[in-house]
Amino acid sequence: MARAAKQEYENGTSLKDIRTMIDEAYKDSEVPSTPTSMPEV
């Protein structure tokens, strides 16, 4: 996931959009997420 996030960032994707993509990719995972705040715009 880190590699994909880095690539998205280098392509100009906003941090908020990257976070949304990560949350979407792992929403059905059995592993609980960390309580990390959403990046500010």
PQR file of N, CA, C, O and H, with PARSE charges and radii, in Angstrom:
ATOM      1  N   MET A   1       0.825  -1.187   0.000 -0.4000 1.5000
ATOM      2  CA  MET A   1       0.000   0.000   0.000 -0.0000 2.0000
ATOM      3  C   MET A   1       0.869   1.249   0.000  0.5500 1.7000
ATOM      4  O   MET A   1       0.524   2.237  -0.648 -0.5500 1.4000
ATOM      5  N   ALA A   2       1.979   1.223   0.708 -0.4000 1.5000
ATOM      6  CA  ALA A   2       2.840   2.405   0.767 -0.0000 2.0000
ATOM      7  C   ALA A   2       3.366   2.787  -0.615  0.5500 1.7000
ATOM      8  O   ALA A   2       3.431   3.966  -0.961 -0.5500 1.4000
ATOM      9  H   ALA A   2       2.259   0.420   1.234  0.4000 1.0000
ATOM     10  N   ARG A   3       3.732   1.793  -1.386 -0.4000 1.5000
ATOM     11  CA  ARG A   3       4.245   2.065  -2.734 -0.0000 2.0000
ATOM     12  C   ARG A   3       3.157   2.707  -3.601  0.5500 1.7000
ATOM     13  O   ARG A   3       3.427   3.653  -4.341 -0.5500 1.4000
ATOM     14  H   ARG A   3       3.678   0.835  -1.104  0.4000 1.0000
ATOM     15  N   ALA A   4       1.942   2.194  -3.507 -0.4000 1.5000
ATOM     16  CA  ALA A   4       0.836   2.752  -4.289 -0.0000 2.0000
ATOM     17  C   ALA A   4       0.527   4.178  -3.838  0.5500 1.7000
ATOM     18  O   ALA A   4       0.266   5.049  -4.667 -0.5500 1.4000
ATOM     19  H   ALA A   4       1.722   1.426  -2.906  0.4000 1.0000
ATOM     20  N   ALA A   5       0.554   4.414  -2.532 -0.4000 1.5000
ATOM     21  CA  ALA A   5       0.285   5.761  -2.007 -0.0000 2.0000
ATOM     22  C   ALA A   5       1.364   6.735  -2.474  0.5500 1.7000
ATOM     23  O   ALA A   5       1.058   7.869  -2.843 -0.5500 1.4000
ATOM     24  H   ALA A   5       0.766   3.706  -1.859  0.4000 1.0000
ATOM     25  N   LYS A   6       2.610   6.304  -2.460 -0.4000 1.5000
ATOM     26  CA  LYS A   6       3.710   7.161  -2.923 -0.0000 2.0000
ATOM     27  C   LYS A   6       3.535   7.500  -4.398  0.5500 1.7000
ATOM     28  O   LYS A   6       3.727   8.646  -4.804 -0.5500 1.4000
ATOM     29  H   LYS A   6       2.858   5.383  -2.161  0.4000 1.0000
ATOM     30  N   GLN A   7       3.173   6.506  -5.193 -0.4000 1.5000
ATOM     31  CA  GLN A   7       2.969   6.724  -6.627 -0.0000 2.0000
ATOM     32  C   GLN A   7       1.821   7.710  -6.865  0.5500 1.7000
ATOM     33  O   GLN A   7       1.932   8.611  -7.696 -0.5500 1.4000
ATOM     34  H   GLN A   7       3.017   5.575  -4.864  0.4000 1.0000
ATOM     35  N   GLU A   8       0.730   7.531  -6.138 -0.4000 1.5000
ATOM     36  CA  GLU A   8      -0.402   8.444  -6.271 -0.0000 2.0000
ATOM     37  C   GLU A   8       0.008   9.867  -5.906  0.5500 1.7000
ATOM     38  O   GLU A   8      -0.359  10.820  -6.594 -0.5500 1.4000
ATOM     39  H   GLU A   8       0.640   6.799  -5.463  0.4000 1.0000
ATOM     40  N   TYR A   9       0.770  10.008  -4.821 -0.4000 1.5000
ATOM     41  CA  TYR A   9       1.229  11.328  -4.384 -0.0000 2.0000
ATOM     42  C   TYR A   9       2.114  11.974  -5.454  0.5500 1.7000
ATOM     43  O   TYR A   9       1.976  13.160  -5.755 -0.5500 1.4000
ATOM     44  H   TYR A   9       1.067   9.234  -4.262  0.4000 1.0000
ATOM     45  N   GLU A  10       3.015  11.187  -6.017 -0.4000 1.5000
ATOM     46  CA  GLU A  10       3.896  11.698  -7.078 -0.0000 2.0000
ATOM     47  C   GLU A  10       3.111  12.084  -8.326  0.5500 1.7000
ATOM     48  O   GLU A  10       3.562  12.925  -9.105 -0.5500 1.4000
ATOM     49  H   GLU A  10       3.128  10.224  -5.773  0.4000 1.0000
ATOM     50  N   ASN A  11       1.937  11.476  -8.526 -0.4000 1.5000
ATOM     51  CA  ASN A  11       1.088  11.808  -9.664 -0.0000 2.0000
ATOM     52  C   ASN A  11       0.182  13.003  -9.380  0.5500 1.7000
ATOM     53  O   ASN A  11      -0.600  13.415 -10.237 -0.5500 1.4000
ATOM     54  H   ASN A  11       1.571  10.793  -7.894  0.4000 1.0000
ATOM     55  N   GLY A  12       0.292  13.559  -8.165 -0.4000 1.5000
ATOM     56  CA  GLY A  12      -0.476  14.759  -7.845 -0.0000 2.0000
ATOM     57  C   GLY A  12      -1.780  14.510  -7.112  0.5500 1.7000
ATOM     58  O   GLY A  12      -2.557  15.443  -6.913 -0.5500 1.4000
ATOM     59  H   GLY A  12       0.927  13.224  -7.469  0.4000 1.0000
ATOM     60  N   THR A  13      -2.040  13.277  -6.705 -0.4000 1.5000
ATOM     61  CA  THR A  13      -3.257  12.976  -5.963 -0.0000 2.0000
ATOM     62  C   THR A  13      -3.150  13.582  -4.573  0.5500 1.7000
ATOM     63  O   THR A  13      -2.107  13.483  -3.927 -0.5500 1.4000
ATOM     64  H   THR A  13      -1.409  12.519  -6.866  0.4000 1.0000
ATOM     65  N   SER A  14      -4.221  14.206  -4.114 -0.4000 1.5000
ATOM     66  CA  SER A  14      -4.196  14.840  -2.792 -0.0000 2.0000
ATOM     67  C   SER A  14      -4.104  13.789  -1.699  0.5500 1.7000
ATOM     68  O   SER A  14      -4.514  12.643  -1.887 -0.5500 1.4000
ATOM     69  H   SER A  14      -5.069  14.286  -4.639  0.4000 1.0000
ATOM     70  N   LEU A  15      -3.558  14.191  -0.548 -0.4000 1.5000
ATOM     71  CA  LEU A  15      -3.444  13.266   0.575 -0.0000 2.0000
ATOM     72  C   LEU A  15      -4.810  12.770   1.026  0.5500 1.7000
ATOM     73  O   LEU A  15      -4.964  11.607   1.398 -0.5500 1.4000
ATOM     74  H   LEU A  15      -3.225  15.121  -0.395  0.4000 1.0000
ATOM     75  N   LYS A  16      -5.793  13.647   0.992 -0.4000 1.5000
ATOM     76  CA  LYS A  16      -7.139  13.248   1.390 -0.0000 2.0000
ATOM     77  C   LYS A  16      -7.681  12.179   0.444  0.5500 1.7000
ATOM     78  O   LYS A  16      -8.300  11.214   0.891 -0.5500 1.4000
ATOM     79  H   LYS A  16      -5.668  14.592   0.690  0.4000 1.0000
ATOM     80  N   ASP A  17      -7.454  12.344  -0.855 -0.4000 1.5000
ATOM     81  CA  ASP A  17      -7.916  11.347  -1.823 -0.0000 2.0000
ATOM     82  C   ASP A  17      -7.170  10.024  -1.666  0.5500 1.7000
ATOM     83  O   ASP A  17      -7.761   8.955  -1.817 -0.5500 1.4000
ATOM     84  H   ASP A  17      -6.951  13.129  -1.218  0.4000 1.0000
ATOM     85  N   ILE A  18      -5.878  10.095  -1.365 -0.4000 1.5000
ATOM     86  CA  ILE A  18      -5.106   8.879  -1.136 -0.0000 2.0000
ATOM     87  C   ILE A  18      -5.646   8.154   0.091  0.5500 1.7000
ATOM     88  O   ILE A  18      -5.816   6.935   0.072 -0.5500 1.4000
ATOM     89  H   ILE A  18      -5.398  10.964  -1.243  0.4000 1.0000
ATOM     90  N   ARG A  19      -5.912   8.896   1.146 -0.4000 1.5000
ATOM     91  CA  ARG A  19      -6.459   8.295   2.370 -0.0000 2.0000
ATOM     92  C   ARG A  19      -7.811   7.648   2.096  0.5500 1.7000
ATOM     93  O   ARG A  19      -8.093   6.560   2.598 -0.5500 1.4000
ATOM     94  H   ARG A  19      -5.774   9.887   1.161  0.4000 1.0000
ATOM     95  N   THR A  20      -8.642   8.307   1.306 -0.4000 1.5000
ATOM     96  CA  THR A  20      -9.950   7.754   0.959 -0.0000 2.0000
ATOM     97  C   THR A  20      -9.781   6.458   0.188  0.5500 1.7000
ATOM     98  O   THR A  20     -10.518   5.502   0.430 -0.5500 1.4000
ATOM     99  H   THR A  20      -8.413   9.191   0.898  0.4000 1.0000
ATOM    100  N   MET A  21      -8.833   6.401  -0.734 -0.4000 1.5000
ATOM    101  CA  MET A  21      -8.566   5.191  -1.505 -0.0000 2.0000
ATOM    102  C   MET A  21      -8.110   4.052  -0.589  0.5500 1.7000
ATOM    103  O   MET A  21      -8.536   2.909  -0.759 -0.5500 1.4000
ATOM    104  H   MET A  21      -8.234   7.178  -0.931  0.4000 1.0000
ATOM    105  N   ILE A  22      -7.253   4.360   0.372 -0.4000 1.5000
ATOM    106  CA  ILE A  22      -6.769   3.344   1.311 -0.0000 2.0000
ATOM    107  C   ILE A  22      -7.920   2.837   2.174  0.5500 1.7000
ATOM    108  O   ILE A  22      -8.083   1.629   2.350 -0.5500 1.4000
ATOM    109  H   ILE A  22      -6.907   5.288   0.510  0.4000 1.0000
ATOM    110  N   ASP A  23      -8.718   3.756   2.710 -0.4000 1.5000
ATOM    111  CA  ASP A  23      -9.860   3.360   3.535 -0.0000 2.0000
ATOM    112  C   ASP A  23     -10.819   2.470   2.748  0.5500 1.7000
ATOM    113  O   ASP A  23     -11.343   1.491   3.279 -0.5500 1.4000
ATOM    114  H   ASP A  23      -8.586   4.737   2.567  0.4000 1.0000
ATOM    115  N   GLU A  24     -11.041   2.808   1.497 -0.4000 1.5000
ATOM    116  CA  GLU A  24     -11.944   2.027   0.653 -0.0000 2.0000
ATOM    117  C   GLU A  24     -11.371   0.622   0.399  0.5500 1.7000
ATOM    118  O   GLU A  24     -12.101  -0.369   0.422 -0.5500 1.4000
ATOM    119  H   GLU A  24     -10.615   3.603   1.065  0.4000 1.0000
ATOM    120  N   ALA A  25     -10.076   0.555   0.161 -0.4000 1.5000
ATOM    121  CA  ALA A  25      -9.440  -0.726  -0.128 -0.0000 2.0000
ATOM    122  C   ALA A  25      -9.493  -1.682   1.066  0.5500 1.7000
ATOM    123  O   ALA A  25      -9.553  -2.898   0.880 -0.5500 1.4000
ATOM    124  H   ALA A  25      -9.482   1.359   0.142  0.4000 1.0000
ATOM    125  N   TYR A  26      -9.471  -1.150   2.275 -0.4000 1.5000
ATOM    126  CA  TYR A  26      -9.410  -1.983   3.463 -0.0000 2.0000
ATOM    127  C   TYR A  26     -10.691  -1.973   4.294  0.5500 1.7000
ATOM    128  O   TYR A  26     -10.691  -2.456   5.426 -0.5500 1.4000
ATOM    129  H   TYR A  26      -9.422  -0.162   2.425  0.4000 1.0000
ATOM    130  N   LYS A  27     -11.770  -1.435   3.758 -0.4000 1.5000
ATOM    131  CA  LYS A  27     -13.002  -1.303   4.542 -0.0000 2.0000
ATOM    132  C   LYS A  27     -13.589  -2.638   4.974  0.5500 1.7000
ATOM    133  O   LYS A  27     -14.232  -2.712   6.021 -0.5500 1.4000
ATOM    134  H   LYS A  27     -11.770  -1.043   2.839  0.4000 1.0000
ATOM    135  N   ASP A  28     -13.388  -3.684   4.203 -0.4000 1.5000
ATOM    136  CA  ASP A  28     -13.945  -4.992   4.543 -0.0000 2.0000
ATOM    137  C   ASP A  28     -12.951  -5.894   5.272  0.5500 1.7000
ATOM    138  O   ASP A  28     -13.224  -7.073   5.498 -0.5500 1.4000
ATOM    139  H   ASP A  28     -12.866  -3.625   3.352  0.4000 1.0000
ATOM    140  N   SER A  29     -11.805  -5.337   5.637 -0.4000 1.5000
ATOM    141  CA  SER A  29     -10.778  -6.106   6.318 -0.0000 2.0000
ATOM    142  C   SER A  29     -11.192  -6.404   7.758  0.5500 1.7000
ATOM    143  O   SER A  29     -11.885  -5.612   8.396 -0.5500 1.4000
ATOM    144  H   SER A  29     -11.583  -4.379   5.453  0.4000 1.0000
ATOM    145  N   GLU A  30     -10.766  -7.532   8.244 -0.4000 1.5000
ATOM    146  CA  GLU A  30     -11.042  -7.912   9.628 -0.0000 2.0000
ATOM    147  C   GLU A  30     -10.112  -7.182  10.602  0.5500 1.7000
ATOM    148  O   GLU A  30     -10.355  -7.174  11.808 -0.5500 1.4000
ATOM    149  H   GLU A  30     -10.204  -8.176   7.726  0.4000 1.0000
ATOM    150  N   VAL A  31      -9.058  -6.575  10.079 -0.4000 1.5000
ATOM    151  CA  VAL A  31      -8.072  -5.892  10.910 -0.0000 2.0000
ATOM    152  C   VAL A  31      -8.566  -4.485  11.219  0.5500 1.7000
ATOM    153  O   VAL A  31      -8.912  -3.741  10.302 -0.5500 1.4000
ATOM    154  H   VAL A  31      -8.860  -6.581   9.099  0.4000 1.0000
ATOM    155  N   PRO A  32      -8.605  -4.105  12.504 -0.5600 1.5000
ATOM    156  CA  PRO A  32      -9.056  -2.755  12.842  0.2800 2.0000
ATOM    157  C   PRO A  32      -8.040  -1.700  12.383  0.5500 1.7000
ATOM    158  O   PRO A  32      -6.832  -1.939  12.411 -0.5500 1.4000
ATOM    159  N   SER A  33      -8.533  -0.555  11.969 -0.4000 1.5000
ATOM    160  CA  SER A  33      -7.638   0.513  11.528 -0.0000 2.0000
ATOM    161  C   SER A  33      -7.164   1.328  12.723  0.5500 1.7000
ATOM    162  O   SER A  33      -7.747   1.280  13.806 -0.5500 1.4000
ATOM    163  H   SER A  33      -9.513  -0.361  11.946  0.4000 1.0000
ATOM    164  N   THR A  34      -6.103   2.067  12.498 -0.4000 1.5000
ATOM    165  CA  THR A  34      -5.601   2.947  13.552 -0.0000 2.0000
ATOM    166  C   THR A  34      -6.436   4.228  13.560  0.5500 1.7000
ATOM    167  O   THR A  34      -7.001   4.597  12.530 -0.5500 1.4000
ATOM    168  H   THR A  34      -5.629   2.105  11.618  0.4000 1.0000
ATOM    169  N   PRO A  35      -6.522   4.903  14.689 -0.5600 1.5000
ATOM    170  CA  PRO A  35      -7.328   6.118  14.774  0.2800 2.0000
ATOM    171  C   PRO A  35      -6.591   7.349  14.226  0.5500 1.7000
ATOM    172  O   PRO A  35      -6.377   8.325  14.945 -0.5500 1.4000
ATOM    173  N   THR A  36      -6.214   7.288  12.966 -0.4000 1.5000
ATOM    174  CA  THR A  36      -5.472   8.379  12.339 -0.0000 2.0000
ATOM    175  C   THR A  36      -6.441   9.401  11.765  0.5500 1.7000
ATOM    176  O   THR A  36      -7.390   9.044  11.065 -0.5500 1.4000
ATOM    177  H   THR A  36      -6.388   6.495  12.382  0.4000 1.0000
ATOM    178  N   SER A  37      -6.201  10.662  12.061 -0.4000 1.5000
ATOM    179  CA  SER A  37      -7.053  11.735  11.558 -0.0000 2.0000
ATOM    180  C   SER A  37      -6.963  11.851  10.052  0.5500 1.7000
ATOM    181  O   SER A  37      -5.936  11.528   9.454 -0.5500 1.4000
ATOM    182  H   SER A  37      -5.431  10.952  12.630  0.4000 1.0000
ATOM    183  N   MET A  38      -8.055  12.320   9.435 -0.4000 1.5000
ATOM    184  CA  MET A  38      -8.065  12.573   7.996 -0.0000 2.0000
ATOM    185  C   MET A  38      -7.179  13.794   7.733  0.5500 1.7000
ATOM    186  O   MET A  38      -7.251  14.772   8.477 -0.5500 1.4000
ATOM    187  H   MET A  38      -8.889  12.582   9.921  0.4000 1.0000
ATOM    188  N   PRO A  39      -6.346  13.756   6.688 -0.5600 1.5000
ATOM    189  CA  PRO A  39      -5.501  14.918   6.361  0.2800 2.0000
ATOM    190  C   PRO A  39      -6.357  16.149   6.070  0.5500 1.7000
ATOM    191  O   PRO A  39      -7.454  16.057   5.520 -0.5500 1.4000
ATOM    192  N   GLU A  40      -5.821  17.290   6.454 -0.4000 1.5000
ATOM    193  CA  GLU A  40      -6.531  18.543   6.148 -0.0000 2.0000
ATOM    194  C   GLU A  40      -6.366  18.875   4.684  0.5500 1.7000
ATOM    195  O   GLU A  40      -5.395  18.462   4.051 -0.5500 1.4000
ATOM    196  H   GLU A  40      -4.929  17.364   6.901  0.4000 1.0000
ATOM    197  N   VAL A  41      -7.297  19.608   4.153 -0.4000 1.5000
ATOM    198  CA  VAL A  41      -7.258  19.979   2.739 -0.0000 2.0000
ATOM    199  C   VAL A  41      -6.251  21.063   2.519  0.5500 1.7000
ATOM    200  O   VAL A  41      -6.068  21.515   1.389 -0.5500 1.4000
ATOM    201  H   VAL A  41      -8.086  19.944   4.667  0.4000 1.0000
TER
END
